[in-house]
Amino acid sequence: MSGTYFDAVWDAHVVERLPDGNDLLAIDQVVAHEITTPPAIGQIEREFGGALFDASAIVAVNDHVSPAKDAATALQAQSLRTWAKRNEIPLYDVGDNGICHVLVPERGLVSPGTTVVCGDSHTCTLGAMGALAIGVGTTVQAGAMLAGCAVFKRPQVLEIRLHGRRARRTSAKDLALAYVRALGAGGGAGFALEFTGAALADLSVDERLTLCNMAVEAGATTAVVAPDAATAAYVRERGGDGDAAARWSRVDTSGARYARLLELDVASIEPAITWGTNPAQATSIGGTVPSDAPAEALAYMGLQAGQTLDGLEIDQVFIGSCTNSRLTDLRAAAEVFRGRRVRVPTIVTPGSQRVKREAEREGLHDVFQDAGALWTHSSCGPCLGMSMGVLAPGMRCVSTSNRNFPGRMGAGGRVHLASPVVAAASAVLGHIPGAAALETLLEEAVCA
């Protein structure tokens, strides 16, 4: 045992060490949604008569295309809905739902020190709660629901040590883009990321969720932040297991041995934006496209090596996704929109219906709509190009989501990833801002 927090949680859940070097882990919770779970349901019902290991350890959410956009997605939602009701599984459905990685922590449904699987790659988000959360395929999900266990190869642990004091304009999204850029799109393969360092104390739990969310964009298995007093307070306020947070916060990692170390001075990290076709292809908003940028990425994005992104015209802005759709994200965007008008179609999608209601109680929905933005219900739809904002070929969008590969938001669509503040500024200007333009907007917002 290396003494890392990740290994402490892993070792506490090992049921059996297998001859092939893999481990059989006990799974505490399965998060099910309408896209990947129905095939697992079908497999369990065909081959095992519908048996479940522990229905109380499953939570179901209709979130990816909710409400359904067509007959096919309606069938997926109805399949999850019917199965959940039949097995008395808690179901968060249209009107009281949310993106699963937003809803599960906000409802106190994930506890520090637990293992969680979900058929979605961004399940790593929940590592911010001190959980060992892994995105899995349909077959593994079916096995976890059937047997309460799953087989995994233990990843090595890569420490990302954050130190320094970040600038006022630097967001958790900028930190996430910084570590993904440093590691590279596949640089985290075979690793679990464990965030450490004094700078973590300055990050709220919402910001840590954003930080962990993008671990998979570096190819990592998952990410974790060891729980602390902030985690315990967050969990207790939402009716979760605060005692678990306190207990797991006492794990001693002082002598931890990590397989690899990445140190980041957060004071040197500036607001960022991507220029290419994966999240590692990023620069500061005042930066330029690298001279050695891959030709295929440049061709797809319609850019040239050495080109500045400052002033690059855009066609759409999307603020939402499991990366940046929590109340703190919406507040940050609203400060830019307040008293201004957008120049391009702008979609603002809260991460859950609870976030939506809280934002409306604060009047944020009026700020967005007065600015000319579309205020929607909660959904994953725009992020993965399934509904509510699909791009046409050649359209350029600044998005607060986590992926920008070709076709992500629509065939031929060009996606630039950024924080809510940078996305909102882009919407107001009609183009990607440089550092000076962003600073001016933000200073004027503070004065107002």
N, C-alpha and C positions, 0 to 999 in steps of 0.2 A: 504494500500500500504506500502511495507516494505522499499521503497527507494532504491532498487537495480536497476542496469541498466536493467537487464532482465525484471523486473516488469514494468519499465517505457515503454519499447517497447511493452510488452504484453498489458498493459492497454490502450495504444494508438490505439490498433487494436481490442479491444473488440466491437463486434457488438451487442451482447446480452448475458447476463448471464442466463444460462438455469436452469430450475428447478432441474435437476439432479446434479447440482454442476459443470457441465462443462461449457466452454465458447465457443461461436461462434466467431471465429476470422476472420477478413478480411485478405486475402492473397494477397500480392503485386506481387508475382512472383512464377511461376511454372517452374521448370527445368525438362525437359522430356528427357528420353533416350530410346534406342531401346529394352531394356529388360523388363522394367516394364510398359512402357507407352502404347504399342499396346493393351493390354487387356483393359486399361482405354478408349482408343480410341473406341474400339469395343463396350464397354458398352454405351458410350455417343451416338454413332451412332445408335445403336439398340433401345435404350430407349428414346432418346431425339433428334433424327434427326440430330445429329452432332453439335448441338449448343454449342458455347463457350461463356463464360462470357466476356472475353477480350483477343483476340488472341495476342495482343501486349504485354501482361503480361506473355507470355510463351516464353521460349527459348528451342530449341531442339538440342540434341547432339547425334550423333552416336559415342559411345565411348567404350562400354564394349568388343565387339568383332569386331574390325574395323581395316582393312577390314574383312568382314565376313569369317568364316572358313568353312562353309558348307551351304547347302540349307536352313536349319532351321534358322540360324543366318542371312542369306541373306534376308529371308522373313521378319524377325523382322526389319532389317534396312530399307528395302524397304517400310514397313508399316509406319514407322515413317517419312521417307522421303516424301512419297506421301501425307500423312496427313498434314505435315508442309507446303509443297508447296501449297496445296489446300487452306489452311487457312492463307497463307502469314505470317507464323511463321518463325522467323529467325532460320536457320538450319546450324549447324556446322558439316560438313560431311567429308568424307574421303579426306585427303589432307589439310584440314583447320580445323581440329577438335582437340580434346584433352579430357582427363578425365574431366568430367563435373565440379568436385570440384576444378580443376586447371584452366580450361578455363574460368569459370564464373568470378572469381575475376580478372584474368589477362586481360580480355577484358573490365573491368569496368562495368560489367553487374549486380553487386550486390551492393546495397547501404546501409550504416549504417542506423539503425532504421527501416528497412523494415522486412517483414515476407516472408520467402521463404520455399516452400515445394518441395520435389523431392522424387521419388520412389527409394531411395538408403539410406541405414542406415548412411552413412558417410556424409550426408548433413550437419551435425553439424560442419563440417570444416569451413563453411561460417560464423559461429559465430565469427571468428577472424576479420571479417569486421564490427562487431557491428550489424550484422543482427540476427534476430531470425529465425534460419534455422532448420527445422525438417524433418527427413526422415519419409516417410509415405508409407502406403500400396496402392495398386492399386485403391481401392474403394475411399479412401480419396483423392487421386490424381485426380480421375475422378470428384469428387464433387468440388474440388477447381477450376478445369478448367471450370466446368459447371456453378458454382455459385459465384466464387470469394471468397468463405469462406470455413472454415473447423472447425469441432468441436474438441476441445482438453480439456483434464483435465489439469488444471494449475499445473505444478510441483512446488515443493518447490525449493528454491535457495540455493545451497551449494557453499560457498566461498572457492576457493583455492588460498590462499595468498602466493605469491612467494617472498621471501626476500633473501638477500645475493647476492654475486657475483659468478656466476658459473665459474668453471674451464675452461681453454682454450679448453680442449678436450671434454667437455660436450656439447651435442647438444640438440636441442628441442625434438628430439625423446627420448633421455634419460630422459628428464623431463616428457614427456608423459608417458613413461613406469613407472616412479617413482610414479606418482599420481594414475595410474591404479593399480599398486601393492599395494599402501597404502589403496585405497578404496576397492579393491577386484573386481572380475569380475562382481558382481552384486551390489556392494556397492553404486553405484550412482543411483539405480533404484528409480524412483519417484522424481528425482532432475534434475534441470538444473545447470550446473557448471558455475560459474562466476569467471574468473581469475582476481585477483587483486594483488597489491603489487609493491614495488619499482623495483623488478627484471624484471618486464614486459618492462620497458623502454629499457632494453638491448636486447630485442627480436625484430627482424625485423618482418614485417607483414608475410613474408614467414614462419618464425619460429612459429608465432602465429597460422597460418593455420595448421601446424603440431600438435601443442599443442591441438587445438580444435578437430582435426580429430579423436582422439582416445577416446573422451568422451563416445561414445557409447560402447566402450570396457569395461567400468566400469558400463554399464547398464543405463547411464544417458540419459535423453530425448534429451538434446542438450548441447551446451556450448557457452559462449559469452565472448568477451573481449570488454570493453567499448572503443569506438574510441578515438584517440588522434591525435596529430599533425602528427605522422607517418602514421596513417590510412588515414588522409586527403591527405597527399602528395602522398601516394600510389594510392588512388582513382583518384586524379586529373591527375597524370602522365599517367593513362590508359584511360582517357576520360570519367570517371565516375562522379558521383554527389559529388564533393568535398564540396559543400555547406552543403549537408546532413551530411557529416562527421563532419564538423565544428559545425553544430547545435546540433547534438547528443552528441558531446564531452562535451557540457556544462551541461549535466544532472548531477545534484548534488547527489552523492552517499555517501557524508560524514557521513550521519547518518543512512546508510543502516543497516537493521537488517536481518541477514541471518539465515536460519534454522539450518545450520551446518557449521563448519569451519574445513578446513584441511590446516595446515601451512607446507610449505616445504622450508627448507633452501637449496637453489640451490647450495651453495658452497659445500655441503656434497654429492651431487649427482655425481656419476661416470658413465662413459660409461657402458651401460647395454646390456644384451642379455637375451632372454627368454629360459627357459629349458623345459617348460611344454606344455600344450595344450590349454592355454588361455593366453592373454597378461599380466595378473596379476602374472603369474608364471615366474618371472624374477629375475635376480641377476646381480651384477656387473660382468664384464667379467673376473675378477680374483676370482669370488666367486664359490660356490659349490651348488649342488642340495641340498635342505633342507632335513634334516633327517626325517621330517614328510610329505614329498611329497606324494601325492596320488598315490596309486599303479597303478591305471589305466593309469595315465599320464606317469608314468615311463615305464610301459609296452609298451605303444604306441611309446614313444620316444626312447626306447631302452637304457635307462639310469638307474643308480642306485642312491639311496639316499646317499648323502655325496660325490658324484663324482664331480670332478672339470671339468669345460667345457674347460679349457685351454688345447689346443692341440687336441681337439675332431675333428676328420677328417670329412670333408663334401664332398658332391657330386656336389653341385651347389650353385651359388649366384645369387640373383635377386635384382637389384637396380631400384626402380620405385614405382608405385602406387600413389594414391591420398595423401598418407602420406608423401612421400619423393621422389618427381620426379621433383621438381622445379629447376630453374637454380642454386640457391645457393646449393642445395643438390648435383647436378652434379659436381659443382666446387669442393666441399669437397671431393667427391669420386675421382675425377681426380687427386688431389694432391697426393693421395696414389698410384694411378696407374702409374703416370708419371715415365717413365724410367724403369718400372718393367713389369713382365709377370704374368698372372694369371695361377694358377695350376689346376683349375677346370672350367667347363663351367660356364660362367658369362654373364648374360643378363642385359643390361642397357637400360631402357625404359624411355624416356622423358615424362613428364606429358601432353604435348600438342605439336602440330606441331610448334607453335610459340616458345616454349621452345627449341625444336629441332633445329630450325633455329638459334636461339640466341647462343646455345651451339656450333653449327658448326662455327658460325662467330668467336667464341673465340678459335676454334681449339680443343675443348674438345672431339669431335668425333674421332679425330686422336689419342688423348691420349688413349681413351678406346680401339680403334681397334689395335693400336700398342701394347697394353698390351695383346691382344688376346681376348678381350671381344666382344660380339655381341652388336652392336648399332642398335636399332630398331626404328620403328615408334611408335607413341603414341598409347597406348591401356591399358585397364584394364585387358586384358587377362591373363597374368602370375599370377597376384595377386590372382585371384579366380579360378585358375586351368581350365580356359576355352580354352586357346591357348598360344602359344609362350613360352613354358617352363614348361609344365605339368610334375609333378614328378611321378615316378614309385614307387610301394610299397617299403618302406625301405630307399629310397633316402633321404638324409639329406641336407637341403637348408638353408642358411642364407639369410634372406629377409628383405628389408626395408619397407615392407607393414605393415598392422595393425592387421592381424588375423593369428592365427596359430592352429585353432582347427583341429581335425582329418579330413583328406581329403581335407583341404582347397585348396591346390595347386595340388591335385591329390590323388587318393585313396591310403592310406598307406604312403603318403609322410610326412616327419618330418620337420617342419618349425621352425627355430629360428629367432625371430624378433630382429632387431638391427638398428642402425643408418647407414647412407651411409658410414661413415668412418670405422666403425667396419666391415660392409659388404665387403667393398673394401679390407681391411686388410685380411679378411678371404679368399678372392679370391686369393690374392697374396701368402698367406702362405699355402693354401690348408686345413687349419683347423681354428678353432675358436682361436683367440689370447688371451693370458693373458694380464694383464695390462702392464707388462714390454715389451713384444713383440710389443704391439701396440705403446707404447711410442717410442720405437726404430725406428719403421717404420715412424712415424710422424716426429721425429727429423731429420731423414735422408732425408725425403721429404722436410723439411724446408731448410736444408743445400743445397740440390740440386737446 
